[in-house]
Amino acid sequence: MSRFLVTDENPDGYKLEEILGAIRNEIINRATKIMDDKRPEAQVVLNNNITILSLLAQSIELAEDSSRVLDKSFGPHSDKGPRIGVL
């Protein structure tokens, strides 16, 4: 059973892109707190965060694209079961 994502068993869950967006926002908040720290360790962490943010942006785009495909092909999610996969 999914703890975070919308499923038949978890109708109050979140879309993947919503979770990834929330994570992105937290990373941005943390990164701004260390951006003026010139220590090498802080710069490594900041650079890693920037790379992670780029990957998250790509992941959010892919998740949004999947949602668009599912919505266009099968309509909005309902309690009638999964739109694709094992029924």
CORRAZI-V977981 format. One record per backbone hydrogen bond with DSSP energy under -1.0 kcal/mol. NH is the residue of the N-H (numbers start at 1). CO is the residue of the C=O. E is the energy in kcal/mol with one decimal. If there is no record, write none. Layout:
nh-><NH NH>
co-><CO CO>
e-><E E>
//
This chain:
nh-><6 7 13 14 19 20 21 22 23 24 25 26 27 28 29 30 31 32 37 43 44 45 46 47 48 49 50 51 52 53 54 55 56 57 58 59 60 61 62 63 64 65 66 67 68 69 70 71 72 73 74 75>
co-><14 10 10 4 15 16 17 18 19 20 21 22 23 24 25 26 27 28 34 39 40 41 42 43 44 45 46 47 48 49 50 51 52 53 54 55 56 57 58 59 60 61 62 63 64 65 66 67 68 69 70 71>
e-><-1.6 -1.1 -1.9 -3.4 -1.8 -2.6 -1.9 -2.0 -2.3 -2.5 -2.3 -1.9 -2.4 -2.4 -2.3 -2.3 -2.9 -2.2 -1.5 -2.1 -2.2 -2.2 -2.7 -2.7 -2.6 -2.6 -2.2 -2.1 -2.7 -2.7 -1.8 -2.1 -2.8 -2.4 -1.9 -2.4 -3.0 -2.1 -2.2 -2.6 -2.7 -2.2 -2.4 -2.2 -2.4 -2.4 -2.6 -2.9 -2.7 -2.5 -2.9 -1.7>
//
